[in-house]
């Protein structure tokens, strides 16, 4: 049974602890920071200032380090921090608030522009914290799913939860490369589409290196994560995995130089395109020859019936993944 304690603390104290880096906002099950729209952020701050009820934050405290994982309340905590740091204005449509009989305007204001009395109310506001101690990652994932109205974690969140710390750090780092972000787009980044694209690319790279490529479906991606966790942990394979990852990073830099806006026309082909340049660099072939071929491939993609047969319904299925992969492999064999 998990030990849970309830405490209240002021927003001022919470913000001070955030500044001291006492809170961890990067749990695998969590969505990215900044998911909330401006209107949602503004409404939350308005609720704080009006002393409306706010449901408790759920925290997991580590007894050995005193570090605190934010299990549920991430968007709210980061919104409080950003508002206090003048990162956004309140909505221009917000009504004035009453503090001890005095009316104060808050609409359209950043934190620094609020009256001192309003700032004081903001800082003094008490929030409830439910603090667990030393909950396991499995317990956290289960609890997170249950408290979010019973909704299941997204596949991307589950994959992050399966990954070892080393694998997760590597996937997150690669996903931050500009070519990945620009190709995926903001909407898919919010659902971890960029990280899944990295995982799929790594599956192509690791095929034949102790891993057998099958499909990009959920179960096969989970099998890959299990393989990659072990490969990056083992003394026998770690160095070679890192070497391949470094070649991948080099390829992403070159792709960004060639296509600074990314490649959005056919997302299912992006892992193949990245793999193609990775393989070109690894085999010491001409990157310019690959890019010249790739420019022509992209410009006439919709008319490429041989390739496009693998980009229709069920692009994550085995036949389509292997079909796209083998198409690129055949091109690379003929590349000088």
N, C-alpha and C positions, 0 to 999 in steps of 0.2 A: 504494500500500500504506500502511495506517495505521501510524503509529509508536506502539508501546505499551511502557510501562515498568512494572515491578512494584516496589512498595515496601510496607513494613510501617510502621504507625504506631500509637500507643497510642490507646485510646478517649479518654483525657484530651485529647490533641492534636486529635483529630477534633472533640470537643465545643467546644474552644476556638475552632477555625476556624469551626464552625457559628455560634457566638456572634458572631464577627467578620463574619458574613455572607459568608464566602468560598465557600460552596456554594450552587448554584442548584438548587432542588428542583422547579422549574416547567417542565420540558420538556414540549412538547405531547404526546409519546407516553406520558407518565407518567400513572398513575392518581392520583386525588386522595390527599392526605395523610389518614391516619386510617382507611384501609380495613380494617386488621387489627382483629380482635376482641380483647377483653381476654385471652382464653386464649392467643392467638397471640403477643401482646406478652410475656406472662409467660413463655411457653416459650422465647422468644428470649433474654430476659435470663437465664433459668436456664441456657441453653446457654453463654452468655458466662461466667457465674460458675463453671461446671463445666469450663471450658476445652475444651469440645467443638469440633470443627472447624466453622468458618464459611467458606462460600465467599466469594471476593473480591468487593469492591465494584468496579463499573465506572464510571470517571470520565472526563469529557472536559474537558481543560484548555485554556483560551483563552490562547494565547501573548502576546496583546497586553494582556490585563487581569489575567491570573493567576486569573481567576474559574474555578470548577470546576463543571461540570454533573454532577449525579448521574444517570447513565444507568440504572443498576440497583443498588438497595440503598436506595432512598428510604424505604420503610417501616421498614427496619432502622435507618437513621440517625435518622429522626425518633422512633422508639421509644426509642433510646438517649438522645436529647435530652430527651424527655418524662419518662422514668424518672428521669434525673438531676435534673429540675426538680420531682419529686414529683407528677407529673400522674396517676399510677396506682399501685396496689398490686400486688404479686406475688400469684399465686394462693395461696389458703390450703392447697392440697393439695400444694405443693412440698415435697420432702424436704430435710433439712438438707444442707449441703455440708461437705466436709472440706478445710481449708487447713492444710497442714503438720502434720497429726495432730490438729488442734483442730476440733471440730464446731461449726458455726454455723447457727442457725435463720434462714431467709429467708422462710418462708411468711407471706403476709399483710402483708408489710412494704413501705413506701415506701423510696426510696433513703436518705432522712435517718435512717430508723430502723435501718438496717443497722449491724452492728458495723464499727468503723474498719478492721479487717483485711479485711473483705469489700469495703468501699468501695475500699480500696487495690488489691485484686485486680481489681475492676471497672475502675478507672482505668488500671491497668497493662496490661490485656489488649491484645495486639497484633492488629490486623486487617490483612489484605492488601488493597491497592488496585491495580487495573489501571488505569493512567492513559494514556488516548489524548490526543493533542494536535491541536487544530483539526479534529476530525471534522466533516463537513458534516451538516446536518439530515437529508438523505437517507440518509447512512451510519448515523447514529444510529438512525433508524427501522428500517432493515434489520437492524442489529445487535440492537436491542432485541427485535425479533420473533424472531430466531434463538435468542437466549439464553434466551428464555422458552419453552423446550421446543418451539420451532417454531410456537407458536400465533400466529395472525395478530393484528394490532392490531385493537381494536374499531373499528367505524365512527366512533364519536365521537372516538377517539384519532386516527384518520386525518384526520378533518376538522380537528381542531386543528393537525395537522402541515401541512396545506395552507394554513392561514390565515397572512396576514402578521402581523407583531407588532402592528400597529395594530388590525387586525380582531380578532385573538385577545383583545387587551386589552379591546376594546369588548364582545365577546361574554361574556367572563368577568365583566366589571363588571355587565352587565345581568342575567346569571344569578344574581347575588348579591342581587337585589332580593327582598324577603320574599314577594311574591305568587308569584313564579316558584318559589322553594324550597318554599313551602307547598303549591302546586298539584301539583308533581311528586312530592314525597315522597323520603325518604332513600334508598330502594332504587334508584330511577332516577337520583338524583343521583350515586350511586357509579358508574354506567355512563354518566355525562355526558348523561343525559336532559334535564336542565335547560338545558344549552348547546344541545342540538339543538332544544329548544322555542324558544329565542331565535332560532336561525338560521331556523327555519320562520316565525316572526313577522316577521323582517326580510325574508324572501322575499315575504311578503304586502305589506309596506309598500313594497318596492322595485319591485313589479310596476307596469309603466308608466313607470318612471323610468330606463329604460335596461336593465331586466331583464324577461323574460317568464316569468311563473309557469307551471309545468308540473305537476310532482308533487313529493312530498317523498321520493322514492326517492334512493338513494345517488348515482347519476350526476347527477341534477338538482341535488342539494344541492352537489355538487362544482362544477358549472357556476356556481351562485350564488356560491360562495366565490371563484371566479376573477373573476367580475364585481365582487364587493364589494371584493376586494383592490385592484383597479384604481380603483374609484370613490372609495375612501377615500384613495388615493394621488394622484389627479389633482387639480391645482389648479382645474380647471373644475368638478368635481363634489363635492369634499371638503366645502365649506361647506354645501351643500344636504343631503348625507348626514348630517352632524352635526346639522343643524337637525331633520331627521326623527327622528334618534335621541333628541334632547332631548325631543321631543313624546312619544315612546315611554316614556321614563323618567317623565315626568309622568303618563302613563296608568297606569303600574305603581304609582305611589304612590297614586293615586285608587282603583285596584282593591284594593289592600291595605287601604285605609281602609274600603271597602265589604265586602270579604270577607277579614277578617284570618286566617282559617284556610285560605285558598286555595280552589280549585275542583277537586276530585278526581274528580267523577262521570264526566266524559267528557274524558279528557286530549287526545284528538285535536281537541276543540273549543276548547281553551284559546288556541292561537295566533289563532283566529278571534275569540274574545272580546276578546283584547288588541287585535287589529287594529281591531275595531269601535270601541273607546273611543279608540284613536289617531286614527282617521278622524273621529270625532265632535269631538274637540278641534281637530284640524287644520282642519275645515270650520266651526268656531265654532258648532256646534250645541249643544243642551242636553245636558249630561252626565247630569242628573237624568232626563231623558226616556229616555236610553239605558239607564240603570240600572233604571228602572222596567220597560222592555221586557225587559231581561236577567233580572231577577228572575222574571218570568213565564215566560220562555223556559226557564230552568233548572228551575223547579218542575214543568214539564210536559214536560220533554225526552223522557222515555221514550215518551210518547204522540204525539210530533211526527213522524208518519210521513214527511212531506215532507222534513224535515231528516235524520231518522235513517237514511234510505236511503243516505246518504253516510257513515255511521259504522259500517258493518258490515265484512265481510272486505276487506282491502286498503285500509285507511284512508289509506295514504301514496300510493296510486295516483292518476293524473291525474284521472280522472273524479270520484273522491270528493273530492279536494282542491279542484278547481274547483267542484264542486257545493256544498261547504260555504262556499267563498269567495263565490260568487254569491248564495247565500242571505243571507249577512250584508250583501252589497252592496245587495241589494233592500230589506232592512230599513232600512239607512242612508239610502237615497234618500227614504224616506217619513218619516224622522225630522225633527222641527222643530228 
